[in-house]
Amino acid sequence: MSAEPTRTTESTAFRSGLEAIRGVEPRIADAIGAEIEDQRASLKLIASENYASPAVLLAMGNWLSDKYAEGTVGRRFYAGCRNVDTVEAVAAEHARELFGARHAYVQPHSGIDANLVAFWAVLAQRVESPALERAGVRQVNELTEEDWAALRRDLGDQRMLGMSLDAGGHLTHGFRPNISGKMFHQRSYGTDPESGLIDYAALRASAREFRPLIIIAGYSAYPRLVNFRLMREIADEVDATLMVDMAHFAGLVAGKVLTGDFDPVPHAQIVTTTTHKSLRGPRGGMVLCDDSLADQVDRGCPMVLGGPLPHVMAAKAVALAEARQPEFRAYAQRVVDNARALADGLTRRGARLVTGGTDNHLALIDVSGYGLTGRQAEEALLEAGIVTNRNAIPRDPNGAWYTSGIRVGTPALTTRGLGTAEMDEVAELIDTVLSRTSVGTTRSGKPSKATYALEDGVAKQVAERSADLLAKHPLYPGIDLS
Ligand code: DSN
């Protein structure tokens, strides 16, 4: 009963918003309305997605968006920023308190932006500042043309050691198709072929030989814990800066599921994250760092970022305030319990999982065990209403496009309220689809890596069972757009 007034308020807020939009461009109002229906109807297992609260969503839809605010709190390049200052200061305060960080920068628009801010902060601290000091000047504009050319060469001649893509690393960790690979000489560390776990001894040997400026830890498809204390020890040994990209698992750090050696914040000099994955905030990024990097990090805008998005910083503040509530700790624990239940359910039904299971929010199914490529598995699952994404597995014979893996994650379904028993049912649905999918053929009759055939009736039957499951946990129950 006590929820009724809030529910009415939420419905009214979103309905009025859509009416206003419909008056200008009905196709956009329709697309927004259709998106909530699509999300309500699908079994969302994409490990990097979640559902932000109505308060977070509403914090983004307002006139804070109209303000330019380059600079940082109290030091802007534009007048009239007092409300943006409040928003940014409150968001940063929540971030510092939540993660126990010395400094928080909440402006990055995305994870890649947060990583760029971090890279340039480290380059400024470790390459640019010493060059200025050697030249006896305070800023780059005071350097001679010759010294400036030498500094630019030095900035472009630094090394980064990051996790290999097929072991679960991220494209922004020094890989050539991304700007990070064009900025740094990159070398990768991987996982042990037997256990599938990060091989710290090999990492240490590689770091000693390669002498990187930055060692970057963090992943988008590694289902186990990372020992950040050990990573820092290795970084210190070779005079590297330890940077951790916790985009995927920030919610587990915030919810105190990852603590001690597995919490990156006390160990890394600089930590980046997105805010919309397991942290359940708005789409955006954030940087946490120690005092030594704070000034450089605050130069993110205009160094590599366009003007801050004050409305999104407002939503970050709301999401971070939510994550400081005791309920968020319970949520984070349930995410991990659910991932384990899903992994166990899949394994019991004969699926092969990379590393044999999970310690975090995601699991990686090696679908070659079903005779499929990742692409075939992804599309067959989607046909049955199960939304996942294909992903390379270590030493993947099918490469990054077709892949041999399917990544599944539990942050979104946990937000929706599903529990461990229901994860077993989800495992059953996934296994049903994969084991009843066969490989299609190319025009010349050879086995295809892309096409597939799902047995008649399976998609409908799975979709019905999944709809029953989802009906027990309505998404955004407080929002009625009818
Ligand atoms: N796109 C995110 C993911 O799915 O892991 C990372 O960039």
Residues whose N, C-alpha, C, O or C-beta is under 5 A from the ligand:
A	BS01	DSN	S48 S220
